[in-house]
């Protein structure tokens, strides 16, 4: 029992000094990526929903932690789209119930793990399919493609362009 509770204590965090140059590149990428999505949403796809809360978390990964396995293009795109499909299926089968919410998130995690496409914001995309309201519900099976797939693709293009401008960054680390 002591060993079980001992795990919960954690260890002191060891943090390096903040790297202002790296932080500014992350800021520039996130600003450009979200700006591109907002511009597309307002000017080209004004009748479509393109901005999702999960894109904020995706931005953290692909612009601030581009070396993370969770930030690689395959994980971002497939993890988000597969999770969105799971969420749509749960919403259509069970409505906006607590069971649909729990299943959307847990099944999204299961599917991402089994397909080696774990992207934590993907689970949020699945959750949004259930609790996103009438505008999201009306999209039905289009939701995984638009806004999820298109939005992730736009952010990935920006991440590839911006992250590789910096000498000390390389993105993606791998495609598969």
N, C-alpha and C positions, 0 to 999 in steps of 0.2 A: 504494500500500500504506500509505503514511504517513497519508493522508487517511482510509483505512478504520479504522486503529487509533486515529486521532485522535478519531473519533466516540465511542469507548468511554471517553474520559477524562471526559466529562461537564463540567458547569459547577458552580461553587459555588452551593449552595442559598441562596436569599433568602427567609427566613421572617419573617412578621410576628409580633408578640407574640401569645401564646396568648389567645384570647378566651374567658374563663371563662363568660360568659353563654351564648355559643353552645355551648360544650362541655356545659354543664348541660342545655340544651335537647336536645342530641343524646343525652345520658345518659337523660333522662326519656323520650324517644321510644323508644329501644332497650329500656329497662326495661319500658315499657308494652307495646310490641309483642311482645317475647319472653314477657313475663308473660301476655299474652292467649293466645298460642299454647300455653303450658304449662298454663294454666287449662283451655282447651278440650280439650287432650289428656288431662288428668287427670279432668275432670268430665263433659264432654259426649261426647267421642269416645274414651273410655278403652280401647276395644278396637281403636282405629286408631292407626297411626303418624302423628304430626303434626310432630315436631321433626326437622329436618334440619340438618346442618352448614352447608349453603349459606345458611341463613337468618341466620347470624351475619354473613356477608359482605354479604348484602342489607341488613341493619340498618345497617352502616357507610355504605352508599350512601344509603339513603333518610332516615336520621336525621342523619348527620354531613356528607353532601354532597348535600343535596336539590336543588341546582341542576344537578348533573351530568346529562348526557344519559342516562347509564346508570341513573340513579335514577328516571326518569320512569315513570309507571304502565304504559304500554304495554310498555316494555322489561322492567320487572320481571315482569309477569304473562306476557306472550307469550314473552319470551326464556327464562324459566325453564320454562314448560310445553312449548315446542317442543323445548328441549334435553332435557327429561325424556323426551319421545317418542322422540327420537333414541337416547337411552341405553337405553330399553326395547327398541327394535328391535335395537340392537347386542347386548344381553344375550341376547335370545331367539334371535338368529341365530348368535351366536358363543360364548355362555356367558360365563364370567368370565375370559376369556383376555386376554393382553396386547394382542392385536389389537383385541378389543372395547373395551378401555380407550382405546387410541389413537384408534380410530374414533369413539367416543362423544364425546370432547372435541373432536377436530378437525372432525367433522361438525356438532356443536352450534355451533361458532364459524362455520362456513360458513353454516348455516341462519340464525343470528342476523344475520349480515352481510347476507345476501340479502334478509331480511325487515325490515331496519332496526329490529331489536329487540335490539341488543347489550346484554347484562346479564351482566357477568363471572361472578357467582354461578350464572348459568344453566348454564354449562359444568360447574360442580360438581354441579348437579342431574343432568345427564346422566351424569357420572362415577359418582355415587352409585347410579344405576340399575344399573350394572354391578357395582360393588364393595360395595354396601350390605349384602350378606349375605342370608340366607334370608328375613328379614322383608320386606325391600324386594322381593326377587325374587318373593315370593308375591303381591304387589300387582299384578304384571303391568301391563296397560294402564290400571289405575286409578291407578297412581303419578303420572302427570302431573296428574291432577285432585286426588287426595287422597293424599299430603299437599301436593304442590307448589302446585297452583292455590289450594287453600283457604288454606294457610299464607301465600302471597304476598298474597292478597286481604285477609286479616286484618291483616297488617303494613301494607298500603297504606292501609286505613281508619284505622289508628292514626296513620300518618305524615301523612295529610291533616288529621286532627284536631289532633295535637300541633304539627306544624310551623307551622300557621297561627295558633296561639295567640300565638306570639312576633311582636312588631311587625316585627322585622327579617327574618322568613322568609316565603316564599311557596312553597307546594307544592300541586299540581305546577306546573311551569313551563309544560308543555303536556300534552295528552292524546293527541295523535296521533303 
